[in-house]
Amino acid sequence: MDKLIENAYKISRKNLKEIKKLLKSQGYKKVWTKGVFSIYGDLRPLAVEAGFGDWGPDGIIENEKYGSNFLISAVFYK
């Protein structure tokens, strides 16, 4: 299981890096990416607010299509 988490983290980090690069090439000056293990706080409330899913009874976000089998990442820009 640890290898699966590590691989998912690496893929997520690579994708966020590419998105950040793309946004900067389009003229956005300040771009922040928050990945799976964000030290900036819990991204789950943002996912619920955005309509991605609902809170499950165990505190995990559940999506109609994906269940709880997904990772939450975020990109913030100015």
Secondary structure, DSSP 8 states (H G I E B T S, - for coil): -HHHHHHHHHHHHHHHHHHHHHHHHTT-S-EEEE-TT-TT---HHHHHHTTS-EE-TTS-EEBTTTBT-----EEEE-
